[in-house]
Amino acid sequence: MRNLVRYCCSGVFALLLWGFSNAVVLADASVSPKEAASMQSAKNAIIVDVREDSEWQEQHIPGALHIPLSQLDSRMGELNGYKHSAIIMQCRSGKRSAKAQAALKAAGFTDVYNMEGGLLAWQQQGLSIE
């Protein structure tokens, strides 16, 4: 009986750990524009702008890499050097970049963030644009 209790308890504990670890992996990480700017300068995080070409040409974040969401699958190899580095996905408002974040996570990228509010929030916080 004692072995059965030990087996059941360890099984429940393992199940709880499995559920918790998967919840952490599946959780969407996001950062504010100010956090993104700080990560870009202090931690060498890369900001990836997934807006279309016309939007990029109007204005963009200095130092950001431009890969439109529509081209992300075919250009994913350009990000392989950042597979285990901080990558911040950014668009106009945060919706397209959330899709891009999910695509990178599915491709095995480990440290991917979505910038809350996108370029609109970046500008509202008075951060620089080109």
N, CA, C and O atoms as a GROMACS GRO file, in nm:
protein
  520
    1MET      N    1   0.082  -0.119   0.000
    1MET     CA    2   0.000   0.000   0.000
    1MET      C    3   0.087   0.126   0.000
    1MET      O    4   0.060   0.222  -0.072
    2ARG      N    5   0.192   0.123   0.082
    2ARG     CA    6   0.281   0.238   0.090
    2ARG      C    7   0.343   0.269  -0.046
    2ARG      O    8   0.353   0.385  -0.084
    3ASN      N    9   0.384   0.165  -0.121
    3ASN     CA   10   0.440   0.185  -0.254
    3ASN      C   11   0.339   0.246  -0.350
    3ASN      O   12   0.375   0.329  -0.433
    4LEU      N   13   0.213   0.204  -0.338
    4LEU     CA   14   0.108   0.258  -0.423
    4LEU      C   15   0.088   0.407  -0.396
    4LEU      O   16   0.074   0.485  -0.490
    5VAL      N   17   0.087   0.446  -0.270
    5VAL     CA   18   0.073   0.588  -0.234
    5VAL      C   19   0.192   0.666  -0.287
    5VAL      O   20   0.174   0.773  -0.345
    6ARG      N   21   0.313   0.612  -0.268
    6ARG     CA   22   0.433   0.678  -0.318
    6ARG      C   23   0.427   0.695  -0.470
    6ARG      O   24   0.461   0.802  -0.521
    7TYR      N   25   0.384   0.590  -0.542
    7TYR     CA   26   0.374   0.594  -0.687
    7TYR      C   27   0.270   0.698  -0.732
    7TYR      O   28   0.296   0.777  -0.823
    8CYS      N   29   0.154   0.698  -0.668
    8CYS     CA   30   0.048   0.793  -0.705
    8CYS      C   31   0.090   0.936  -0.677
    8CYS      O   32   0.069   1.024  -0.760
    9CYS      N   33   0.149   0.958  -0.562
    9CYS     CA   34   0.191   1.094  -0.527
    9CYS      C   35   0.300   1.144  -0.621
    9CYS      O   36   0.297   1.259  -0.664
   10SER      N   37   0.396   1.058  -0.652
   10SER     CA   38   0.502   1.102  -0.743
   10SER      C   39   0.445   1.127  -0.882
   10SER      O   40   0.491   1.218  -0.952
   11GLY      N   41   0.345   1.046  -0.924
   11GLY     CA   42   0.281   1.067  -1.053
   11GLY      C   43   0.208   1.200  -1.059
   11GLY      O   44   0.215   1.271  -1.159
   12VAL      N   45   0.137   1.234  -0.952
   12VAL     CA   46   0.066   1.362  -0.945
   12VAL      C   47   0.165   1.476  -0.947
   12VAL      O   48   0.144   1.576  -1.016
   13PHE      N   49   0.273   1.464  -0.871
   13PHE     CA   50   0.376   1.567  -0.868
   13PHE      C   51   0.437   1.586  -1.006
   13PHE      O   52   0.456   1.699  -1.051
   14ALA      N   53   0.468   1.475  -1.074
   14ALA     CA   54   0.525   1.484  -1.210
   14ALA      C   55   0.425   1.549  -1.305
   14ALA      O   56   0.465   1.629  -1.390
   15LEU      N   57   0.298   1.517  -1.292
   15LEU     CA   58   0.196   1.576  -1.377
   15LEU      C   59   0.185   1.727  -1.352
   15LEU      O   60   0.173   1.805  -1.446
   16LEU      N   61   0.191   1.766  -1.226
   16LEU     CA   62   0.187   1.908  -1.194
   16LEU      C   63   0.308   1.981  -1.252
   16LEU      O   64   0.295   2.090  -1.307
   17LEU      N   65   0.426   1.921  -1.238
   17LEU     CA   66   0.546   1.982  -1.295
   17LEU      C   67   0.537   1.991  -1.446
   17LEU      O   68   0.575   2.093  -1.504
   18TRP      N   69   0.487   1.886  -1.512
   18TRP     CA   70   0.472   1.886  -1.656
   18TRP      C   71   0.377   1.997  -1.698
   18TRP      O   72   0.407   2.071  -1.791
   19GLY      N   73   0.265   2.009  -1.631
   19GLY     CA   74   0.167   2.113  -1.664
   19GLY      C   75   0.223   2.252  -1.643
   19GLY      O   76   0.201   2.341  -1.725
   20PHE      N   77   0.295   2.272  -1.534
   20PHE     CA   78   0.353   2.402  -1.505
   20PHE      C   79   0.460   2.438  -1.608
   20PHE      O   80   0.462   2.551  -1.657
   21SER      N   81   0.546   2.344  -1.640
   21SER     CA   82   0.654   2.375  -1.735
   21SER      C   83   0.596   2.405  -1.873
   21SER      O   84   0.646   2.494  -1.942
   22ASN      N   85   0.493   2.334  -1.914
   22ASN     CA   86   0.433   2.362  -2.044
   22ASN      C   87   0.360   2.495  -2.042
   22ASN      O   88   0.358   2.566  -2.143
   23ALA      N   89   0.300   2.531  -1.931
   23ALA     CA   90   0.233   2.661  -1.921
   23ALA      C   91   0.334   2.773  -1.938
   23ALA      O   92   0.305   2.875  -2.002
   24VAL      N   93   0.452   2.755  -1.881
   24VAL     CA   94   0.556   2.857  -1.893
   24VAL      C   95   0.601   2.868  -2.039
   24VAL      O   96   0.618   2.979  -2.090
   25VAL      N   97   0.620   2.756  -2.105
   25VAL     CA   98   0.665   2.757  -2.243
   25VAL      C   99   0.559   2.819  -2.335
   25VAL      O  100   0.593   2.891  -2.429
   26LEU      N  101   0.432   2.790  -2.307
   26LEU     CA  102   0.326   2.837  -2.394
   26LEU      C  103   0.284   2.981  -2.366
   26LEU      O  104   0.218   3.043  -2.450
   27ALA      N  105   0.321   3.035  -2.252
   27ALA     CA  106   0.282   3.171  -2.218
   27ALA      C  107   0.344   3.270  -2.315
   27ALA      O  108   0.461   3.258  -2.352
   28ASP      N  109   0.265   3.369  -2.355
   28ASP     CA  110   0.316   3.472  -2.446
   28ASP      C  111   0.386   3.580  -2.366
   28ASP      O  112   0.330   3.635  -2.272
   29ALA      N  113   0.508   3.608  -2.402
   29ALA     CA  114   0.586   3.711  -2.337
   29ALA      C  115   0.570   3.841  -2.414
   29ALA      O  116   0.581   3.844  -2.536
   30SER      N  117   0.544   3.947  -2.342
   30SER     CA  118   0.534   4.078  -2.406
   30SER      C  119   0.614   4.180  -2.327
   30SER      O  120   0.640   4.162  -2.208
   31VAL      N  121   0.652   4.287  -2.396
   31VAL     CA  122   0.726   4.395  -2.333
   31VAL      C  123   0.664   4.527  -2.377
   31VAL      O  124   0.605   4.536  -2.484
   32SER      N  125   0.679   4.627  -2.294
   32SER     CA  126   0.634   4.761  -2.329
   32SER      C  127   0.736   4.822  -2.425
   32SER      O  128   0.847   4.771  -2.436
   33PRO      N  129   0.700   4.929  -2.495
   33PRO     CA  130   0.798   4.995  -2.581
   33PRO      C  131   0.923   5.040  -2.506
   33PRO      O  132   1.034   5.027  -2.558
   34LYS      N  133   0.908   5.092  -2.385
   34LYS     CA  134   1.026   5.135  -2.309
   34LYS      C  135   1.114   5.017  -2.271
   34LYS      O  136   1.236   5.027  -2.273
   35GLU      N  137   1.051   4.905  -2.236
   35GLU     CA  138   1.129   4.784  -2.206
   35GLU      C  139   1.201   4.736  -2.332
   35GLU      O  140   1.317   4.693  -2.326
   36ALA      N  141   1.133   4.742  -2.446
   36ALA     CA  142   1.194   4.702  -2.572
   36ALA      C  143   1.315   4.788  -2.605
   36ALA      O  144   1.419   4.737  -2.646
   37ALA      N  145   1.302   4.919  -2.586
   37ALA     CA  146   1.412   5.011  -2.614
   37ALA      C  147   1.530   4.982  -2.521
   37ALA      O  148   1.646   4.984  -2.564
   38SER      N  149   1.501   4.954  -2.395
   38SER     CA  150   1.606   4.922  -2.299
   38SER      C  151   1.675   4.790  -2.335
   38SER      O  152   1.797   4.780  -2.328
   39MET      N  153   1.596   4.691  -2.374
   39MET     CA  154   1.653   4.562  -2.413
   39MET      C  155   1.737   4.575  -2.539
   39MET      O  156   1.840   4.509  -2.552
   40GLN      N  157   1.694   4.660  -2.630
   40GLN     CA  158   1.767   4.680  -2.755
   40GLN      C  159   1.905   4.739  -2.727
   40GLN      O  160   2.005   4.698  -2.787
   41SER      N  161   1.910   4.836  -2.637
   41SER     CA  162   2.039   4.902  -2.611
   41SER      C  163   2.124   4.828  -2.509
   41SER      O  164   2.245   4.817  -2.528
   42ALA      N  165   2.065   4.779  -2.402
   42ALA     CA  166   2.144   4.719  -2.295
   42ALA      C  167   2.174   4.571  -2.316
   42ALA      O  168   2.282   4.524  -2.279
   43LYS      N  169   2.082   4.498  -2.373
   43LYS     CA  170   2.098   4.353  -2.384
   43LYS      C  171   2.119   4.306  -2.527
   43LYS      O  172   2.117   4.186  -2.554
   44ASN      N  173   2.137   4.399  -2.617
   44ASN     CA  174   2.157   4.365  -2.758
   44ASN      C  175   2.043   4.283  -2.817
   44ASN      O  176   2.065   4.198  -2.903
   45ALA      N  177   1.921   4.309  -2.770
   45ALA     CA  178   1.804   4.244  -2.830
   45ALA      C  179   1.781   4.302  -2.968
   45ALA      O  180   1.813   4.418  -2.994
   46ILE      N  181   1.727   4.222  -3.056
   46ILE     CA  182   1.695   4.269  -3.189
   46ILE      C  183   1.544   4.293  -3.197
   46ILE      O  184   1.464   4.213  -3.149
   47ILE      N  185   1.508   4.404  -3.259
   47ILE     CA  186   1.367   4.434  -3.284
   47ILE      C  187   1.341   4.400  -3.430
   47ILE      O  188   1.411   4.447  -3.520
   48VAL      N  189   1.239   4.319  -3.454
   48VAL     CA  190   1.202   4.279  -3.589
   48VAL      C  191   1.066   4.342  -3.621
   48VAL      O  192   0.965   4.313  -3.556
   49ASP      N  193   1.066   4.430  -3.720
   49ASP     CA  194   0.946   4.499  -3.766
   49ASP      C  195   0.880   4.414  -3.873
   49ASP      O  196   0.940   4.390  -3.978
   50VAL      N  197   0.758   4.369  -3.848
   50VAL     CA  198   0.690   4.279  -3.942
   50VAL      C  199   0.585   4.351  -4.027
   50VAL      O  200   0.501   4.286  -4.090
   51ARG      N  201   0.589   4.484  -4.029
   51ARG     CA  202   0.495   4.559  -4.112
   51ARG      C  203   0.536   4.550  -4.259
   51ARG      O  204   0.647   4.507  -4.292
   52GLU      N  205   0.446   4.589  -4.346
   52GLU     CA  206   0.473   4.584  -4.490
   52GLU      C  207   0.570   4.694  -4.531
   52GLU      O  208   0.594   4.788  -4.455
   53ASP      N  209   0.625   4.683  -4.652
   53ASP     CA  210   0.728   4.775  -4.702
   53ASP      C  211   0.685   4.922  -4.696
   53ASP      O  212   0.763   5.007  -4.653
   54SER      N  213   0.562   4.952  -4.738
   54SER     CA  214   0.517   5.091  -4.740
   54SER      C  215   0.513   5.150  -4.598
   54SER      O  216   0.545   5.268  -4.579
   55GLU      N  217   0.474   5.069  -4.501
   55GLU     CA  218   0.472   5.116  -4.362
   55GLU      C  219   0.613   5.140  -4.311
   55GLU      O  220   0.640   5.239  -4.244
   56TRP      N  221   0.703   5.050  -4.344
   56TRP     CA  222   0.843   5.060  -4.303
   56TRP      C  223   0.906   5.187  -4.360
   56TRP      O  224   0.978   5.258  -4.289
   57GLN      N  225   0.878   5.216  -4.487
   57GLN     CA  226   0.938   5.332  -4.552
   57GLN      C  227   0.889   5.463  -4.492
   57GLN      O  228   0.962   5.562  -4.492
   58GLU      N  229   0.767   5.465  -4.442
   58GLU     CA  230   0.714   5.587  -4.377
   58GLU      C  231   0.790   5.619  -4.250
   58GLU      O  232   0.831   5.733  -4.228
   59GLN      N  233   0.809   5.518  -4.166
   59GLN     CA  234   0.881   5.536  -4.039
   59GLN      C  235   0.908   5.400  -3.977
   59GLN      O  236   0.834   5.304  -3.999
   60HIS      N  237   1.014   5.394  -3.899
   60HIS     CA  238   1.048   5.271  -3.830
   60HIS      C  239   1.141   5.300  -3.712
   60HIS      O  240   1.194   5.410  -3.699
   61ILE      N  241   1.159   5.200  -3.629
   61ILE     CA  242   1.245   5.211  -3.512
   61ILE      C  243   1.391   5.201  -3.557
   61ILE      O  244   1.426   5.110  -3.632
   62PRO      N  245   1.475   5.294  -3.512
   62PRO     CA  246   1.618   5.286  -3.548
   62PRO      C  247   1.678   5.152  -3.506
   62PRO      O  248   1.658   5.106  -3.393
   63GLY      N  249   1.752   5.090  -3.596
   63GLY     CA  250   1.818   4.964  -3.567
   63GLY      C  251   1.732   4.840  -3.583
   63GLY      O  252   1.781   4.728  -3.568
   64ALA      N  253   1.603   4.859  -3.613
   64ALA     CA  254   1.515   4.743  -3.629
   64ALA      C  255   1.546   4.671  -3.760
   64ALA      O  256   1.591   4.732  -3.857
   65LEU      N  257   1.520   4.542  -3.761
   65LEU     CA  258   1.533   4.460  -3.881
   65LEU      C  259   1.394   4.450  -3.943
   65LEU      O  260   1.296   4.427  -3.872
   66HIS      N  261   1.385   4.466  -4.074
   66HIS     CA  262   1.255   4.462  -4.142
   66HIS      C  263   1.234   4.330  -4.213
   66HIS      O  264   1.302   4.298  -4.311
   67ILE      N  265   1.138   4.252  -4.164
   67ILE     CA  266   1.095   4.128  -4.230
   67ILE      C  267   0.942   4.128  -4.224
   67ILE      O  268   0.884   4.094  -4.121
   68PRO      N  269   0.876   4.164  -4.334
   68PRO     CA  270   0.729   4.165  -4.332
   68PRO      C  271   0.672   4.028  -4.293
   68PRO      O  272   0.728   3.924  -4.328
   69LEU      N  273   0.561   4.030  -4.221
   69LEU     CA  274   0.498   3.906  -4.178
   69LEU      C  275   0.471   3.813  -4.296
   69LEU      O  276   0.485   3.691  -4.284
   70SER      N  277   0.433   3.870  -4.409
   70SER     CA  278   0.404   3.790  -4.528
   70SER      C  279   0.528   3.717  -4.581
   70SER      O  280   0.514   3.622  -4.659
   71GLN      N  281   0.648   3.759  -4.540
   71GLN     CA  282   0.773   3.697  -4.586
   71GLN      C  283   0.845   3.620  -4.474
   71GLN      O  284   0.953   3.564  -4.497
   72LEU      N  285   0.787   3.618  -4.356
   72LEU     CA  286   0.857   3.562  -4.240
   72LEU      C  287   0.898   3.416  -4.262
   72LEU      O  288   1.011   3.379  -4.232
   73ASP      N  289   0.808   3.334  -4.311
   73ASP     CA  290   0.842   3.193  -4.332
   73ASP      C  291   0.961   3.177  -4.426
   73ASP      O  292   1.052   3.099  -4.398
   74SER      N  293   0.960   3.249  -4.537
   74SER     CA  294   1.068   3.233  -4.635
   74SER      C  295   1.199   3.299  -4.592
   74SER      O  296   1.305   3.265  -4.644
   75ARG      N  297   1.193   3.392  -4.497
   75ARG     CA  298   1.314   3.462  -4.452
   75ARG      C  299   1.356   3.426  -4.310
   75ARG      O  300   1.442   3.491  -4.252
   76MET      N  301   1.295   3.322  -4.255
   76MET     CA  302   1.324   3.280  -4.117
   76MET      C  303   1.473   3.254  -4.097
   76MET      O  304   1.526   3.278  -3.988
   77GLY      N  305   1.541   3.206  -4.200
   77GLY     CA  306   1.684   3.177  -4.189
   77GLY      C  307   1.768   3.297  -4.152
   77GLY      O  308   1.875   3.282  -4.093
   78GLU      N  309   1.721   3.418  -4.185
   78GLU     CA  310   1.794   3.540  -4.150
   78GLU      C  311   1.801   3.561  -3.999
   78GLU      O  312   1.883   3.638  -3.950
   79LEU      N  313   1.714   3.493  -3.926
   79LEU     CA  314   1.711   3.509  -3.780
   79LEU      C  315   1.780   3.395  -3.705
   79LEU      O  316   1.786   3.398  -3.582
   80ASN      N  317   1.830   3.296  -3.777
   80ASN     CA  318   1.891   3.180  -3.711
   80ASN      C  319   2.003   3.217  -3.615
   80ASN      O  320   2.022   3.147  -3.515
   81GLY      N  321   2.076   3.322  -3.642
   81GLY     CA  322   2.182   3.366  -3.553
   81GLY      C  323   2.130   3.419  -3.420
   81GLY      O  324   2.207   3.438  -3.325
   82TYR      N  325   2.001   3.442  -3.412
   82TYR     CA  326   1.938   3.496  -3.290
   82TYR      C  327   1.849   3.391  -3.223
   82TYR      O  328   1.767   3.426  -3.139
   83LYS      N  329   1.866   3.265  -3.258
   83LYS     CA  330   1.776   3.158  -3.210
   83LYS      C  331   1.764   3.155  -3.058
   83LYS      O  332   1.658   3.123  -3.005
   84HIS      N  333   1.872   3.189  -2.987
   84HIS     CA  334   1.870   3.186  -2.841
   84HIS      C  335   1.898   3.324  -2.781
   84HIS      O  336   1.938   3.336  -2.665
   85SER      N  337   1.875   3.427  -2.860
   85SER     CA  338   1.891   3.566  -2.816
   85SER      C  339   1.753   3.630  -2.803
   85SER      O  340   1.654   3.576  -2.853
   86ALA      N  341   1.748   3.744  -2.738
   86ALA     CA  342   1.621   3.815  -2.725
   86ALA      C  343   1.581   3.876  -2.858
   86ALA      O  344   1.657   3.951  -2.920
   87ILE      N  345   1.460   3.843  -2.902
   87ILE     CA  346   1.403   3.898  -3.024
   87ILE      C  347   1.270   3.961  -2.987
   87ILE      O  348   1.185   3.898  -2.924
   88ILE      N  349   1.252   4.086  -3.027
   88ILE     CA  350   1.127   4.158  -2.999
   88ILE      C  351   1.056   4.179  -3.132
   88ILE      O  352   1.107   4.246  -3.221
   89MET      N  353   0.937   4.123  -3.142
   89MET     CA  354   0.857   4.138  -3.263
   89MET      C  355   0.772   4.264  -3.250
   89MET      O  356   0.717   4.292  -3.144
   90GLN      N  357   0.762   4.340  -3.360
   90GLN     CA  358   0.693   4.469  -3.356
   90GLN      C  359   0.619   4.492  -3.486
   90GLN      O  360   0.669   4.460  -3.594
   91CYS      N  361   0.499   4.550  -3.475
   91CYS     CA  362   0.422   4.591  -3.593
   91CYS      C  363   0.360   4.727  -3.561
   91CYS      O  364   0.414   4.803  -3.480
   92ARG      N  365   0.249   4.758  -3.622
   92ARG     CA  366   0.185   4.887  -3.597
   92ARG      C  367   0.117   4.890  -3.460
   92ARG      O  368   0.133   4.986  -3.384
   93SER      N  369   0.041   4.784  -3.428
   93SER     CA  370  -0.037   4.785  -3.304
   93SER      C  371  -0.014   4.666  -3.212
   93SER      O  372  -0.060   4.667  -3.098
   94GLY      N  373   0.054   4.563  -3.260
   94GLY     CA  374   0.083   4.447  -3.177
   94GLY      C  375   0.014   4.319  -3.220
   94GLY      O  376   0.040   4.214  -3.163
   95LYS      N  377  -0.074   4.325  -3.318
   95LYS     CA  378  -0.148   4.205  -3.360
   95LYS      C  379  -0.066   4.118  -3.456
   95LYS      O  380  -0.055   3.998  -3.435
   96ARG      N  381  -0.010   4.178  -3.560
   96ARG     CA  382   0.071   4.100  -3.654
   96ARG      C  383   0.197   4.047  -3.586
   96ARG      O  384   0.241   3.935  -3.612
   97SER      N  385   0.253   4.128  -3.499
   97SER     CA  386   0.374   4.084  -3.430
   97SER      C  387   0.346   3.967  -3.336
   97SER      O  388   0.436   3.886  -3.312
   98ALA      N  389   0.225   3.957  -3.282
   98ALA     CA  390   0.189   3.841  -3.199
   98ALA      C  391   0.188   3.714  -3.284
   98ALA      O  392   0.230   3.609  -3.237
   99LYS      N  393   0.141   3.724  -3.407
   99LYS     CA  394   0.144   3.610  -3.499
   99LYS      C  395   0.288   3.573  -3.531
   99LYS      O  396   0.323   3.454  -3.536
  100ALA      N  397   0.372   3.672  -3.553
  100ALA     CA  398   0.513   3.647  -3.583
  100ALA      C  399   0.583   3.584  -3.463
  100ALA      O  400   0.665   3.494  -3.480
  101GLN      N  401   0.550   3.629  -3.344
  101GLN     CA  402   0.607   3.573  -3.222
  101GLN      C  403   0.573   3.424  -3.213
  101GLN      O  404   0.660   3.342  -3.183
  102ALA      N  405   0.448   3.390  -3.238
  102ALA     CA  406   0.405   3.249  -3.233
  102ALA      C  407   0.480   3.166  -3.337
  102ALA      O  408   0.517   3.051  -3.310
  103ALA      N  409   0.501   3.222  -3.455
  103ALA     CA  410   0.572   3.149  -3.561
  103ALA      C  411   0.717   3.122  -3.521
  103ALA      O  412   0.769   3.014  -3.545
  104LEU      N  413   0.782   3.220  -3.460
  104LEU     CA  414   0.921   3.200  -3.417
  104LEU      C  415   0.930   3.098  -3.305
  104LEU      O  416   1.020   3.014  -3.304
  105LYS      N  417   0.838   3.105  -3.210
  105LYS     CA  418   0.838   3.006  -3.101
  105LYS      C  419   0.819   2.865  -3.156
  105LYS      O  420   0.885   2.771  -3.112
  106ALA      N  421   0.728   2.852  -3.253
  106ALA     CA  422   0.704   2.721  -3.315
  106ALA      C  423   0.827   2.671  -3.389
  106ALA      O  424   0.846   2.550  -3.403
  107ALA      N  425   0.910   2.763  -3.436
  107ALA     CA  426   1.032   2.727  -3.508
  107ALA      C  427   1.151   2.703  -3.415
  107ALA      O  428   1.261   2.676  -3.462
  108GLY      N  429   1.129   2.711  -3.283
  108GLY     CA  430   1.234   2.679  -3.187
  108GLY      C  431   1.310   2.796  -3.130
  108GLY      O  432   1.408   2.776  -3.058
  109PHE      N  433   1.267   2.919  -3.159
  109PHE     CA  434   1.331   3.036  -3.099
  109PHE      C  435   1.288   3.042  -2.953
  109PHE      O  436   1.170   3.022  -2.922
  110THR      N  437   1.383   3.070  -2.864
  110THR     CA  438   1.356   3.053  -2.721
  110THR      C  439   1.327   3.181  -2.644
  110THR      O  440   1.274   3.174  -2.533
  111ASP      N  441   1.360   3.297  -2.696
  111ASP     CA  442   1.349   3.421  -2.619
  111ASP      C  443   1.283   3.528  -2.706
  111ASP      O  444   1.347   3.625  -2.746
  112VAL      N  445   1.154   3.509  -2.734
  112VAL     CA  446   1.082   3.595  -2.827
  112VAL      C  447   0.973   3.673  -2.753
  112VAL      O  448   0.897   3.616  -2.674
  113TYR      N  449   0.966   3.803  -2.779
  113TYR     CA  450   0.870   3.891  -2.714
  113TYR      C  451   0.785   3.963  -2.818
  113TYR      O  452   0.827   3.983  -2.932
  114ASN      N  453   0.667   4.001  -2.778
  114ASN     CA  454   0.581   4.085  -2.860
  114ASN      C  455   0.578   4.223  -2.794
  114ASN      O  456   0.553   4.233  -2.674
  115MET      N  457   0.602   4.328  -2.872
  115MET     CA  458   0.600   4.462  -2.817
  115MET      C  459   0.455   4.511  -2.808
  115MET      O  460   0.387   4.525  -2.910
  116GLU      N  461   0.410   4.536  -2.687
  116GLU     CA  462   0.273   4.580  -2.662
  116GLU      C  463   0.244   4.712  -2.732
  116GLU      O  464   0.318   4.809  -2.717
  117GLY      N  465   0.136   4.716  -2.808
  117GLY     CA  466   0.092   4.840  -2.870
  117GLY      C  467   0.167   4.879  -2.996
  117GLY      O  468   0.130   4.976  -3.061
  118GLY      N  469   0.271   4.806  -3.031
  118GLY     CA  470   0.344   4.830  -3.155
  118GLY      C  471   0.404   4.969  -3.168
  118GLY      O  472   0.433   5.037  -3.069
  119LEU      N  473   0.422   5.010  -3.293
  119LEU     CA  474   0.484   5.139  -3.323
  119LEU      C  475   0.398   5.255  -3.270
  119LEU      O  476   0.452   5.360  -3.234
  120LEU      N  477   0.267   5.237  -3.267
  120LEU     CA  478   0.180   5.343  -3.213
  120LEU      C  479   0.216   5.373  -3.068
  120LEU      O  480   0.230   5.489  -3.030
  121ALA      N  481   0.232   5.269  -2.987
  121ALA     CA  482   0.268   5.288  -2.846
  121ALA      C  483   0.410   5.341  -2.833
  121ALA      O  484   0.438   5.423  -2.746
  122TRP      N  485   0.500   5.296  -2.921
  122TRP     CA  486   0.640   5.344  -2.922
  122TRP      C  487   0.640   5.496  -2.937
  122TRP      O  488   0.708   5.567  -2.863
  123GLN      N  489   0.563   5.545  -3.034
  123GLN     CA  490   0.556   5.690  -3.058
  123GLN      C  491   0.489   5.762  -2.943
  123GLN      O  492   0.534   5.870  -2.904
  124GLN      N  493   0.384   5.706  -2.888
  124GLN     CA  494   0.314   5.770  -2.776
  124GLN      C  495   0.404   5.785  -2.655
  124GLN      O  496   0.385   5.876  -2.574
  125GLN      N  497   0.503   5.698  -2.642
  125GLN     CA  498   0.596   5.707  -2.529
  125GLN      C  499   0.715   5.796  -2.560
  125GLN      O  500   0.808   5.807  -2.480
  126GLY      N  501   0.713   5.861  -2.678
  126GLY     CA  502   0.816   5.958  -2.712
  126GLY      C  503   0.948   5.898  -2.752
  126GLY      O  504   1.051   5.966  -2.746
  127LEU      N  505   0.949   5.772  -2.793
  127LEU     CA  506   1.074   5.709  -2.835
  127LEU      C  507   1.104   5.744  -2.981
  127LEU      O  508   1.014   5.775  -3.058
  128SER      N  509   1.230   5.740  -3.016
  128SER     CA  510   1.272   5.788  -3.149
  128SER      C  511   1.232   5.694  -3.262
  128SER      O  512   1.225   5.572  -3.246
  129ILE      N  513   1.206   5.757  -3.377
  129ILE     CA  514   1.177   5.681  -3.500
  129ILE      C  515   1.254   5.744  -3.614
  129ILE      O  516   1.295   5.860  -3.607
  130GLU      N  517   1.273   5.667  -3.718
  130GLU     CA  518   1.339   5.720  -3.839
  130GLU      C  519   1.236   5.732  -3.947
  130GLU      O  520   1.268   5.775  -4.059
   0.00000   0.00000   0.00000
